[in-house]
Amino acid sequence: MSSSLGTLFRITSFGESHGPCIGIVVDGCPAGLKLEVQDVQTDLERRRAVGRPGATPRSECDSVRFLSGVYKGRATGAPICMVIDNADTDPGMYAEFLKTPRPGHADYPAKVKYGGWNDPLGGGRFSGRITAGFVMAGAVARLVLRRVGVEVLSHTVAIGGVLAPPCEVEMVAERSRMNSVSCCDESSGKLMVEAIESARARGDSVGGVVECIARGLPPGIGEPVCAGVEGEVARAVFAIPAVKGIEFGAGFALSHSSGTVSNDPFALSDGRVVTTKNDSGGVLGGMTTGMPLVLRVAFKPTPSISAVQRTIDLEANSETELTIRGRHDACIVPRAGVVVEAMVAAVLCDLGLQSGFIPRVMR
């Protein structure tokens, strides 16, 4: 099982959904970085279910503890180990899924791959609960990036078929916190909430799309051809359970465009090279262009739904039906933005260190 990501800024995830804890080890954080518990706790609060429409009633306080790598409020250069305890667990509700795998979950392929020895409770390592560790690592990466003038933001652009109008990059930070679904458009946000609640009422779920933006990046970040920005970011983002698609800039729309329309013309602005638009999403040849890095991430509907579904009884070797009971989100998208930010920040921190843009020691 692979649980690590990165080269110089390397993160290693551990823990299971209903195990004792969820944790992350961050290796390669620049020594001297100011780092307090609250810096990490702030991002963990954004991921929690409290106050989110259609969110799971599972209530974890997610209070982070530093086990190593921090001394007198600064990173030491040694691996930083952070953990949160799992307190609100209920393993009993998952016993039936040992023989009747849940549609849309990793129950069946994991059982085959690991010979039935994997932890199945709440999905184990394949649960969205592990993303709390990613958020902790991302909080550290975010602090590093801020020191060099890079900011990573996100907002919800679609849920349950409701599409929000485009939002200017400069307005995302302000507007995305205005509502419970992190949508920059208030009226669209209300419709998204209605779509989530409607799905929950009928025992169903909905998916959506998160847009992530990183601004302040210099040109030339990325290690082409096999470790370019798009490839490394995509690899990290696909480690998030429920992610099914990613596009950069205009993405798939470029496939039915033309060169005269899709190319981003270069220009000068106060002596700096810029492009007059950003359909490339701030990346060319696997390297940043100096324009904002823009990507969109598609999340599938939560597979745990209360509606009756078809499955297999593995012991009886016969088809059957199941109804999933328990505490589940009707839509994870409102909580997913901070997770996407975390993975993007971790990758940019790693690539920034590789390029020399980020120093190994911070004063």
C-alpha positions as CSV (number, residue, x, y, z in Angstrom):
1,M,0.0,0.0,0.0
2,S,1.4,3.4,-1.0
3,S,0.8,6.2,1.4
4,S,3.5,8.7,0.6
5,L,3.7,11.6,-1.8
6,G,6.4,14.1,-2.7
7,T,10.2,14.3,-3.2
8,L,11.7,17.0,-1.0
9,F,8.5,18.0,0.8
10,R,7.2,14.5,1.4
11,I,4.0,13.6,3.2
12,T,3.1,10.1,4.6
13,S,-0.5,9.4,5.6
14,F,-1.5,6.9,8.3
15,G,-4.6,5.7,10.2
16,E,-8.1,4.3,9.4
17,S,-11.6,5.7,9.6
18,H,-12.5,3.8,12.8
19,G,-9.0,3.2,14.1
20,P,-7.4,5.0,17.1
21,C,-6.3,8.0,15.1
22,I,-5.6,9.7,11.8
23,G,-2.2,11.2,11.2
24,I,0.3,12.6,8.8
25,V,4.1,12.8,8.7
26,V,5.6,15.8,6.9
27,D,9.3,15.4,6.0
28,G,11.2,18.2,4.4
29,C,9.5,21.3,5.9
30,P,12.0,24.2,5.9
31,A,13.6,24.6,9.3
32,G,12.7,27.8,11.2
33,L,9.1,28.0,9.8
34,K,6.8,29.5,12.5
35,L,4.2,26.8,13.2
36,E,1.6,26.7,15.9
37,V,-1.3,24.2,16.5
38,Q,-3.8,26.9,15.6
39,D,-2.3,27.2,12.1
40,V,-3.3,23.6,11.4
41,Q,-6.5,23.6,13.5
42,T,-8.0,26.5,11.4
43,D,-7.9,24.3,8.2
44,L,-9.2,21.3,10.1
45,E,-12.2,23.3,11.2
46,R,-13.0,24.1,7.5
47,R,-13.1,20.3,6.8
48,R,-15.5,19.4,9.7
49,A,-19.1,18.5,9.0
50,V,-20.5,21.0,11.5
51,G,-22.7,23.5,9.7
52,R,-22.6,21.9,6.3
53,P,-25.8,20.9,4.5
54,G,-26.4,17.2,4.2
55,A,-23.3,16.5,6.3
56,T,-22.7,13.4,8.3
57,P,-23.8,13.5,12.0
58,R,-20.5,11.9,13.0
59,S,-19.0,14.6,15.2
60,E,-15.2,14.5,15.7
61,C,-13.5,17.4,17.4
62,D,-10.3,16.8,15.3
63,S,-8.0,18.5,17.8
64,V,-4.5,18.2,16.3
65,R,-1.4,17.3,18.3
66,F,2.2,17.7,17.3
67,L,4.2,14.6,18.2
68,S,7.6,15.7,16.6
69,G,9.3,18.2,14.4
70,V,8.3,21.4,16.2
71,Y,10.3,23.2,19.0
72,K,9.4,26.5,20.5
73,G,6.9,27.2,17.8
74,R,9.2,26.6,14.9
75,A,9.8,23.6,12.6
76,T,13.1,21.9,13.4
77,G,13.8,20.4,10.0
78,A,13.0,16.9,11.4
79,P,9.8,15.0,10.3
80,I,6.7,16.7,11.7
81,C,4.2,14.1,12.9
82,M,0.6,15.3,13.5
83,V,-2.4,13.3,14.8
84,I,-6.0,13.6,15.6
85,D,-7.9,11.1,17.6
86,N,-11.0,9.1,16.4
87,A,-13.5,9.4,19.2
88,D,-17.0,9.2,17.6
89,T,-16.8,5.7,16.1
90,D,-19.4,3.0,15.6
91,P,-17.8,-0.1,14.0
92,G,-20.8,-2.4,14.6
93,M,-22.7,-0.9,11.6
94,Y,-20.2,-2.2,9.1
95,A,-20.2,-6.0,9.9
96,E,-22.7,-6.9,7.2
97,F,-20.5,-5.3,4.5
98,L,-17.8,-7.9,5.0
99,K,-19.8,-10.3,2.9
100,T,-22.0,-7.8,0.9
101,P,-19.7,-5.1,-0.5
102,R,-21.2,-1.6,-0.9
103,P,-21.6,-0.4,-4.5
104,G,-19.4,2.6,-5.2
105,H,-17.0,1.8,-2.4
106,A,-13.6,0.0,-2.4
107,D,-14.9,-2.9,-0.3
108,Y,-14.7,-5.6,-2.9
109,P,-11.4,-4.7,-4.7
110,A,-9.7,-4.1,-1.3
111,K,-10.9,-7.5,0.0
112,V,-9.4,-9.2,-3.1
113,K,-6.1,-7.3,-3.1
114,Y,-5.4,-7.7,0.6
115,G,-6.9,-11.1,1.1
116,G,-9.5,-9.8,3.5
117,W,-7.0,-8.5,6.0
118,N,-7.6,-4.8,5.3
119,D,-9.5,-2.8,8.0
120,P,-13.1,-2.6,6.6
121,L,-14.7,-0.4,9.2
122,G,-16.0,2.8,7.7
123,G,-13.9,2.0,4.6
124,G,-10.7,1.9,6.6
125,R,-7.8,3.4,4.6
126,F,-10.3,4.1,1.7
127,S,-12.5,6.4,3.8
128,G,-12.8,10.2,3.3
129,R,-11.7,10.4,6.9
130,I,-8.1,10.1,5.9
131,T,-8.3,13.4,4.2
132,A,-8.0,15.1,7.6
133,G,-4.4,14.1,7.5
134,F,-4.0,15.7,4.1
135,V,-5.5,18.9,5.5
136,M,-2.9,18.9,8.3
137,A,0.0,18.5,5.8
138,G,-1.6,21.2,3.6
139,A,-1.7,23.6,6.4
140,V,2.0,23.3,6.9
141,A,2.6,23.7,3.1
142,R,0.3,26.7,3.0
143,L,2.5,28.5,5.7
144,V,5.6,27.7,3.7
145,L,4.0,29.1,0.5
146,R,2.8,32.2,2.2
147,R,6.4,33.1,3.1
148,V,7.2,33.2,-0.6
149,G,4.0,35.1,-1.6
150,V,1.9,32.2,-2.9
151,E,-1.7,31.8,-1.9
152,V,-3.9,28.8,-2.5
153,L,-7.7,29.2,-2.6
154,S,-10.8,27.3,-3.6
155,H,-14.5,27.6,-4.2
156,T,-17.4,25.4,-5.2
157,V,-18.5,25.8,-8.8
158,A,-21.1,23.0,-9.1
159,I,-23.3,20.8,-7.0
160,G,-26.1,18.5,-8.1
161,G,-26.4,20.1,-11.5
162,V,-26.4,23.6,-10.2
163,L,-23.6,25.6,-11.9
164,A,-22.3,28.9,-10.4
165,P,-21.3,31.7,-12.7
166,P,-17.5,32.4,-13.0
167,C,-15.9,34.4,-10.2
168,E,-12.9,36.7,-10.6
169,V,-9.8,35.3,-8.9
170,E,-9.5,38.4,-6.8
171,M,-12.9,37.8,-5.3
172,V,-12.7,34.1,-4.4
173,A,-11.1,34.6,-1.0
174,E,-13.8,37.0,0.1
175,R,-16.9,35.4,-1.4
176,S,-16.2,31.7,-0.9
177,R,-16.7,31.9,2.8
178,M,-20.1,33.6,2.5
179,N,-22.2,30.4,2.7
180,S,-22.2,26.8,3.9
181,V,-21.3,25.3,0.5
182,S,-18.3,27.6,-0.2
183,C,-19.8,29.1,-3.4
184,C,-18.9,32.6,-4.5
185,D,-22.4,33.2,-5.8
186,E,-25.1,33.5,-3.1
187,S,-28.1,32.6,-5.2
188,S,-26.3,29.5,-6.7
189,G,-25.2,28.6,-3.2
190,K,-28.9,28.5,-2.0
191,L,-29.8,26.3,-5.0
192,M,-26.9,23.9,-4.2
193,V,-28.1,23.6,-0.6
194,E,-31.6,22.7,-1.9
195,A,-30.1,20.1,-4.2
196,I,-28.2,18.5,-1.4
197,E,-31.2,18.4,1.0
198,S,-33.5,17.1,-1.8
199,A,-31.1,14.2,-2.4
200,R,-30.9,13.4,1.3
201,A,-34.7,13.4,1.6
202,R,-35.0,10.7,-1.1
203,G,-32.1,8.6,0.2
204,D,-29.7,9.7,-2.5
205,S,-26.6,11.8,-2.8
206,V,-25.0,14.4,-5.3
207,G,-21.6,15.3,-6.5
208,G,-20.0,18.5,-7.7
209,V,-16.9,20.4,-8.8
210,V,-14.4,22.4,-6.8
211,E,-12.2,25.0,-8.5
212,C,-8.7,25.6,-6.9
213,I,-6.5,28.6,-7.7
214,A,-2.9,29.3,-6.7
215,R,-1.6,32.8,-7.3
216,G,1.8,34.4,-6.7
217,L,3.7,31.6,-8.4
218,P,6.8,32.6,-10.5
219,P,7.3,31.2,-14.0
220,G,9.3,28.0,-14.3
221,I,8.1,25.9,-11.3
222,G,7.7,22.2,-12.3
223,E,10.1,19.4,-13.3
224,P,9.2,18.3,-16.9
225,V,8.7,16.0,-18.5
226,C,7.7,13.4,-16.0
227,A,7.1,15.6,-12.9
228,G,5.4,18.6,-14.4
229,V,2.9,20.7,-12.4
230,E,-0.2,19.1,-14.0
231,G,1.0,15.5,-13.5
232,E,2.1,16.0,-9.9
233,V,-1.0,17.9,-8.9
234,A,-3.2,15.4,-10.6
235,R,-1.5,12.5,-8.8
236,A,-2.0,14.2,-5.4
237,V,-5.6,15.2,-6.1
238,F,-6.6,11.7,-7.2
239,A,-5.4,10.5,-3.7
240,I,-8.6,12.2,-2.4
241,P,-11.4,9.6,-2.2
242,A,-14.3,10.3,-4.6
243,V,-12.3,12.4,-7.0
244,K,-13.1,11.3,-10.6
245,G,-11.8,14.1,-12.8
246,I,-9.5,17.1,-13.1
247,E,-8.9,19.7,-15.7
248,F,-6.5,22.7,-15.9
249,G,-7.5,26.1,-17.3
250,A,-10.2,25.7,-20.0
251,G,-9.5,21.9,-19.8
252,F,-11.7,19.8,-22.0
253,A,-13.3,22.8,-23.7
254,L,-10.0,23.3,-25.5
255,S,-10.5,20.0,-27.3
256,H,-13.2,21.6,-29.5
257,S,-11.5,25.0,-29.8
258,S,-8.8,26.2,-32.3
259,G,-5.3,27.5,-31.8
260,T,-6.2,31.0,-32.6
261,V,-8.8,30.9,-29.8
262,S,-7.1,28.7,-27.2
263,N,-3.6,30.2,-27.2
264,D,-2.9,32.7,-24.5
265,P,-1.3,35.8,-26.0
266,F,1.8,37.2,-24.2
267,A,1.9,40.8,-23.1
268,L,3.7,43.2,-20.8
269,S,2.2,44.6,-17.6
270,D,4.4,47.0,-15.6
271,G,7.5,45.3,-17.2
272,R,6.3,41.8,-16.3
273,V,5.4,39.1,-18.8
274,V,1.8,38.1,-18.5
275,T,-0.9,36.5,-20.8
276,T,-4.0,38.4,-21.7
277,K,-6.1,35.4,-20.8
278,N,-5.4,32.1,-19.0
279,D,-7.0,29.2,-20.8
280,S,-3.8,27.2,-20.1
281,G,-4.5,27.4,-16.4
282,G,-1.1,28.9,-15.6
283,V,0.9,25.9,-16.9
284,L,2.8,25.3,-20.2
285,G,5.1,22.4,-20.8
286,G,4.6,21.2,-17.2
287,M,5.9,24.5,-15.8
288,T,4.1,27.5,-14.3
289,T,3.8,30.6,-16.5
290,G,3.5,33.2,-13.7
291,M,-0.2,33.4,-14.2
292,P,-2.6,31.9,-11.6
293,L,-2.6,28.1,-11.5
294,V,-6.3,27.2,-12.1
295,L,-7.8,23.7,-11.9
296,R,-11.2,22.1,-11.4
297,V,-11.8,18.8,-9.6
298,A,-14.9,16.6,-10.1
299,F,-16.3,14.7,-7.1
300,K,-18.7,11.8,-7.6
301,P,-21.8,11.5,-5.5
302,T,-21.3,9.9,-2.0
303,P,-21.7,6.2,-2.6
304,S,-23.2,5.6,0.9
305,I,-26.9,6.1,0.3
306,S,-30.0,4.8,2.1
307,A,-31.8,3.7,-1.1
308,V,-31.9,0.0,-1.8
309,Q,-29.0,-1.1,-4.0
310,R,-27.9,-4.3,-5.8
311,T,-24.8,-6.2,-4.6
312,I,-23.4,-9.7,-4.2
313,D,-23.4,-12.0,-1.2
314,L,-19.9,-13.2,-1.3
315,E,-20.5,-16.1,1.1
316,A,-23.6,-17.4,-0.7
317,N,-22.2,-16.5,-4.1
318,S,-25.5,-15.0,-5.1
319,E,-27.0,-11.6,-6.0
320,T,-28.8,-9.7,-3.2
321,E,-29.8,-6.2,-2.1
322,L,-28.6,-4.0,0.7
323,T,-29.5,-0.8,2.4
324,I,-26.7,1.2,3.9
325,R,-27.3,2.5,7.4
326,G,-25.1,4.8,9.3
327,R,-23.8,8.4,9.3
328,H,-22.9,9.7,5.8
329,D,-22.7,12.9,3.8
330,A,-25.3,13.5,1.1
331,C,-22.6,15.6,-0.6
332,I,-19.0,15.9,0.4
333,V,-18.2,18.8,-1.9
334,P,-18.8,21.6,0.6
335,R,-16.1,20.0,2.8
336,A,-13.8,19.1,0.0
337,G,-12.4,22.5,-1.0
338,V,-9.9,22.7,1.8
339,V,-8.7,19.1,1.0
340,V,-8.0,20.1,-2.6
341,E,-6.2,23.2,-1.5
342,A,-4.1,21.0,0.8
343,M,-3.0,18.6,-1.9
344,V,-2.2,21.4,-4.3
345,A,-0.3,23.3,-1.6
346,A,1.8,20.2,-0.8
347,V,2.7,19.6,-4.4
348,L,3.6,23.3,-5.0
349,C,5.7,23.3,-1.8
350,D,7.6,20.2,-3.0
351,L,8.2,21.6,-6.5
352,G,9.1,25.0,-5.1
353,L,11.8,23.4,-3.0
354,Q,13.1,21.4,-6.0
355,S,13.4,24.6,-8.1
356,G,15.1,26.6,-5.4
357,F,12.2,29.0,-5.2
358,I,11.6,28.0,-1.5
359,P,14.6,28.0,0.8
360,R,15.5,25.1,3.1
361,V,15.8,27.4,6.1
362,M,13.5,30.2,7.0
363,R,14.4,33.0,9.4
